[in-house]
Amino acid sequence: MKLGVIGCGKMGTALVQGAVKAGAVTAEDIRGCDPVAAALEAFTAATGAQTAADAAEIGATCDTILLATKPHDVAAALKLAAKGADGQPRLVISIAAGLTLTTLQDSAPENFRIIRTMPNTPAMVGQGATAFCRGANTTAEDAALAMQLLSSVGHTIEVPERLINAVTGVSGSGPAYIYLIIEALADGGVKAGLGRADAIKLAAQTVLGAAAMVMETGLHPAVLKDMVTSPGGTTIAALAEMENHGVRAAMIAAVDAAVRRADELGGS
Ligand SMILES: NC(=O)c1ccc[n+]([C@@H]2O[C@H](COP(=O)([O-])OP(=O)(O)OC[C@H]3O[C@@H](n4cnc5c(N)ncnc54)[C@H](O)[C@@H]3O)[C@@H](O)[C@H]2O)c1
């Protein structure tokens, strides 16, 4: 595989850095392009990959293309890549939020096979949560390759496109909900007398540890919650307050609002 990266910004660099680190692809087989020289320099420094002049050169030289520009730059980038490909088939993996398979396919030649993904920013530290869906003309091999690349920066699942906005509501926007929770948990600690820095570290590590327990034990979160909740103890007192204040309902409503907003923005 020759992997071409169009758009070497934060997400493009994070994904390729993770893929190289995990051995999913070797740096010699990757080239990136970006009109912003500083972005391209940071990309090559982080990944060891080669560079290309523009998307046309990527289209001409790479069988697999990671499309990582902002959504409004995607159509132009795809057109250039198609010009470079000059009739050759290509696999395109898009990380542009909200752009549907149909929109992407409409900007590309018929023999470009499209995979649409919804990653999240913790991919930058190798802890992403990503879902992808694939266009009608993709192969099982294409899906396996996308799975391998995306899994190198975190947990990855395949979903039908109709569920991509649900993924946006849970994991795409989700890091922001959890930052708010971490901040609020730390506020509680500060109220009880802890220093701010210690409170933030304790809160963040608690979220990290609880998440690791869910992922590594495979137990239902309610079972893990029961394991920390002794009769008449501190934890049940706190949980009762959380239920009183509607934390569970607030999280469900937050996801619901994000899904509705994604629908409104047209990325169904
Ligand atoms: N950051 C997030 O939270 C997040 C999460 C999920 C998905 N995404 C998606 O990832 C994509 C990239 O986001 P980002 O935060 O890395 O943006 P970014 O601005 O850091 O990177 C985009 C890069 O694309 C380059 N670019 C623009 N036109 C180009 C062209 N024709 N050829 C080559 N390069 C070109 C820009 O110069 C820029 O460096 C977006 O489409 C976004 O929707 C981002």
The ligand as an ORCA input file, in Angstrom:
! r2SCAN-3c Opt
* xyz 0 1
  N     -10.414     17.971     15.348
  C     -11.494     17.225     15.646
  O     -12.064     17.240     16.733
  C     -12.018     16.284     14.610
  C     -12.715     15.141     15.010
  C     -13.245     14.317     14.015
  C     -13.044     14.659     12.677
  N     -12.376     15.764     12.354
  C     -12.207     16.111     10.955
  O     -10.839     16.074     10.630
  C     -10.599     16.973      9.555
  C      -9.320     17.725      9.842
  O      -9.451     18.436     11.060
  P      -8.174     19.061     11.778
  O      -8.628     19.490     13.116
  O      -7.009     18.140     11.642
  O      -7.936     20.362     10.825
  P      -6.584     21.135     10.530
  O      -6.980     22.502     10.087
  O      -5.608     20.980     11.642
  O      -5.972     20.364      9.248
  C      -6.488     20.452      7.945
  C      -5.298     20.704      6.993
  O      -5.737     20.556      5.638
  C      -4.926     21.410      4.839
  N      -5.504     21.572      3.515
  C      -6.536     22.364      3.113
  N      -6.742     22.224      1.772
  C      -5.844     21.306      1.330
  C      -5.557     20.732      0.042
  N      -6.256     21.055     -1.047
  N      -4.564     19.831     -0.052
  C      -3.847     19.488      1.044
  N      -4.060     19.995      2.283
  C      -5.049     20.897      2.416
  C      -4.861     22.680      5.682
  O      -3.781     23.504      5.284
  C      -4.689     22.104      7.093
  O      -3.311     22.012      7.480
  C     -11.835     17.867      9.436
  O     -12.539     17.543      8.244
  C     -12.674     17.522     10.646
  O     -14.050     17.534     10.338
  C     -11.820     16.574     13.288
*
